[in-house]
Amino acid sequence: MSEKEEKSPDDVKYFRLSEIEAQNSFKSTWIIIHNKVYDVTKFLDEHPGGEEVLREQAGGNATESFEDVGHSTDAREMASSMVIGELHPDDRHKISKPVEKLVTTAKEVTSWWSNLIIPALAAAIVTMMYRIYTTGSE
């Protein structure tokens, strides 16, 4: 066991973020998904999205990318076989992004008439311009 690796009382291996970040090579590729550490080295050639997808996330937090793709239940089960431990609790704040909230002060009101009047007005202007142009050229 390395100096940065620790075991919890419930026998979970904890890895420090610096140790995970160092595992970013052809010989060893680790990623973090939901604070679990995955060794995906042997899976690089088999990954349906190509090894580049995993290499981009190597040594870091791949949670958002993993969830954005919408992996199947089978993929999640396969991934569970690659878990080697968890990110140390003291390092978890280093990878979590603060949740951004959009705050608006003005209430947005959409009405049916603006969706109807604006295109109708634009069509009327284009029609008038066309008639003026064609009448003037005769």
GIJODA-V911484 format. One record per residue. N is the residue number from 1. RES is the residue in three letters. SS is DSSP state (A for helix, B for strand, O for the rest). OMEGA is omega as a letter, one per 20 degrees, with the letter a starting at -180 (none if undefined). D_CENTER is the distance of its C-alpha to the mean C-alpha in whole Angstrom. Layout:
<<N RES SS OMEGA D_CENTER> <N RES SS OMEGA D_CENTER>>
This chain:
<<1 MET O a 32> <2 SER O a 31> <3 GLU O a 32> <4 LYS O a 28> <5 GLU O r 28> <6 GLU B r 29> <7 LYS B r 30> <8 SER O r 30> <9 PRO O r 32> <10 ASP O r 31> <11 ASP O r 30> <12 VAL O r 27> <13 LYS B r 26> <14 TYR B r 24> <15 PHE B r 23> <16 ARG O a 23> <17 LEU A a 20> <18 SER A r 22> <19 GLU A r 23> <20 ILE A r 19> <21 GLU A r 19> <22 ALA O a 22> <23 GLN O a 21> <24 ASN B a 19> <25 SER O r 22> <26 PHE O a 23> <27 LYS O a 25> <28 SER O a 23> <29 THR B r 19> <30 TRP B r 17> <31 ILE B r 14> <32 ILE B r 13> <33 ILE B a 11> <34 HIS O r 12> <35 ASN O r 15> <36 LYS B a 16> <37 VAL B a 17> <38 TYR B r 17> <39 ASP B a 20> <40 VAL O a 18> <41 THR A a 21> <42 LYS A a 23> <43 PHE A a 20> <44 LEU O a 19> <45 ASP O a 22> <46 GLU O a 21> <47 HIS O a 17> <48 PRO O r 17> <49 GLY O a 15> <50 GLY O a 17> <51 GLU A a 17> <52 GLU A a 15> <53 VAL A r 12> <54 LEU A a 13> <55 ARG A r 15> <56 GLU A a 12> <57 GLN A a 11> <58 ALA O r 14> <59 GLY O a 16> <60 GLY O a 13> <61 ASN B a 10> <62 ALA O a 8> <63 THR A a 7> <64 GLU A r 3> <65 SER A r 3> <66 PHE A a 7> <67 GLU A a 7> <68 ASP A a 5> <69 VAL A a 8> <70 GLY O a 10> <71 HIS O a 12> <72 SER O r 16> <73 THR A r 18> <74 ASP A r 20> <75 ALA A r 17> <76 ARG A r 16> <77 GLU A r 20> <78 MET A r 20> <79 ALA A a 17> <80 SER A r 19> <81 SER O a 22> <82 MET O a 20> <83 VAL B r 20> <84 ILE B r 22> <85 GLY B a 22> <86 GLU B r 20> <87 LEU B a 19> <88 HIS O a 22> <89 PRO A r 22> <90 ASP A a 23> <91 ASP A a 20> <92 ARG A r 17> <93 HIS A a 18> <94 LYS A a 17> <95 ILE A a 13> <96 SER O r 12> <97 LYS O r 11> <98 PRO O r 14> <99 VAL O r 13> <100 GLU O r 14> <101 LYS O r 17> <102 LEU O a 18> <103 VAL O r 22> <104 THR O r 25> <105 THR O a 28> <106 ALA O r 30> <107 LYS O a 30> <108 GLU O r 28> <109 VAL O r 31> <110 THR O r 31> <111 SER O a 34> <112 TRP A a 35> <113 TRP A r 38> <114 SER A r 36> <115 ASN A r 34> <116 LEU A a 37> <117 ILE A a 40> <118 ILE A r 37> <119 PRO A r 37> <120 ALA A r 41> <121 LEU A r 42> <122 ALA A r 40> <123 ALA A r 42> <124 ALA A r 45> <125 ILE A r 45> <126 VAL A r 44> <127 THR A r 47> <128 MET A r 49> <129 MET A r 48> <130 TYR A a 49> <131 ARG A r 52> <132 ILE A a 53> <133 TYR A a 52> <134 THR A r 54> <135 THR A a 57> <136 GLY A a 58> <137 SER O a 58> <138 GLU O none 60>>
